């Protein structure tokens, strides 16, 4: 079972004009695994994995005005990379990470 979150930006204009920069930041993460199409990015933890593990731990979907985040597993490497990514965004603009019910997630 995965956890779902929404990244919302205080300045929608920032997200629209910096989406390519956000994509570059995602692809620079140590846990970056692959792109599926132009808007889905997958992360895989660097920790040892079992043979039955999923092929990704996190999927980020870059939508028109927000980022949808699906977390299937969050080993330490994933948590570190998400913290790094969120920190970069917050250094540029205000951002909230809310769960699927709209409640703040604490990320």
C-alpha positions as CSV (number, residue, x, y, z in Angstrom):
1,X,0.0,0.0,0.0
2,X,1.4,3.3,-1.0
3,X,1.0,6.8,0.6
4,X,0.0,9.6,-1.6
5,X,0.9,13.3,-1.3
6,X,0.4,16.5,-3.2
7,X,3.1,19.1,-3.5
8,X,1.4,22.5,-4.0
9,X,3.3,25.7,-4.7
10,X,2.5,29.1,-3.2
11,X,3.5,30.7,-6.5
12,X,2.0,28.7,-9.4
13,X,3.9,30.9,-11.8
14,X,7.1,29.7,-10.3
15,X,6.2,26.1,-10.9
16,X,5.1,26.7,-14.5
17,X,8.3,28.6,-15.3
18,X,10.7,26.2,-13.4
19,X,9.2,22.8,-14.2
20,X,12.3,21.9,-16.3
21,X,14.5,22.9,-13.5
22,X,12.5,20.7,-11.1
23,X,12.9,17.8,-13.6
24,X,16.7,18.4,-13.6
25,X,16.8,18.3,-9.8
26,X,14.8,15.1,-9.7
27,X,17.1,13.4,-12.2
28,X,20.2,14.5,-10.2
29,X,19.0,12.6,-7.1
30,X,21.0,9.6,-6.1
31,X,17.9,7.5,-6.0
32,X,16.6,8.6,-9.5
33,X,15.8,5.5,-11.5
34,X,13.9,6.4,-14.7
35,X,11.4,8.6,-16.5
36,X,8.2,7.1,-17.8
37,X,7.0,9.5,-20.4
38,X,7.6,13.2,-19.9
39,X,5.9,13.6,-16.5
40,X,6.5,10.5,-14.4
41,X,9.8,10.1,-12.5
42,X,10.8,7.1,-10.4
43,X,13.1,6.8,-7.5
44,X,14.6,3.6,-6.1
45,X,16.3,3.4,-2.7
46,X,20.0,2.5,-2.8
47,X,19.7,0.0,0.1
48,X,19.8,-3.8,-0.7
49,X,16.5,-5.0,-2.1
50,X,14.7,-8.3,-2.0
51,X,14.0,-10.2,-5.2
52,X,10.3,-9.5,-4.8
53,X,10.7,-5.7,-4.3
54,X,8.9,-3.3,-6.6
55,X,10.9,-1.7,-9.4
56,X,10.5,1.7,-7.7
57,X,9.9,3.2,-4.2
58,X,8.6,6.6,-5.2
59,X,6.8,8.0,-8.3
60,X,6.5,11.7,-8.9
61,X,4.0,12.9,-11.4
62,X,4.5,16.5,-12.6
63,X,1.0,17.7,-13.3
64,X,-0.1,21.1,-14.7
65,X,-0.2,23.0,-11.4
66,X,1.1,20.5,-8.7
67,X,3.2,17.4,-8.2
68,X,1.6,14.2,-7.2
69,X,3.8,12.0,-5.1
70,X,3.3,8.2,-4.5
71,X,5.5,6.6,-1.9
72,X,5.6,2.8,-1.8
73,X,8.6,2.5,0.4
74,X,10.9,5.1,2.1
75,X,14.2,3.7,3.1
76,X,16.8,6.2,4.4
77,X,18.1,7.0,0.9
78,X,14.7,7.9,-0.3
79,X,14.0,10.1,2.7
80,X,17.3,11.9,2.3
81,X,16.7,12.6,-1.4
82,X,13.1,13.8,-0.9
83,X,14.3,16.1,1.9
84,X,17.0,17.4,-0.5
85,X,14.4,17.9,-3.3
86,X,11.9,19.6,-1.0
87,X,14.7,21.8,0.5
88,X,15.7,23.0,-2.9
89,X,12.1,23.9,-3.9
90,X,11.6,25.7,-0.6
91,X,14.8,27.7,-1.2
92,X,13.1,29.0,-4.3
93,X,9.4,29.3,-3.4
94,X,6.9,28.3,-0.8
95,X,5.6,24.8,-1.0
96,X,3.3,22.5,1.0
97,X,3.3,18.7,1.1
98,X,-0.2,17.5,2.0
99,X,-1.7,14.0,2.2
100,X,-4.5,12.8,0.0
101,X,-7.0,14.3,2.4
102,X,-5.4,17.8,2.2
103,X,-3.8,17.6,5.7
104,X,-0.2,18.8,6.1
105,X,2.2,15.8,6.0
106,X,5.1,17.2,8.0
107,X,7.5,16.8,5.1
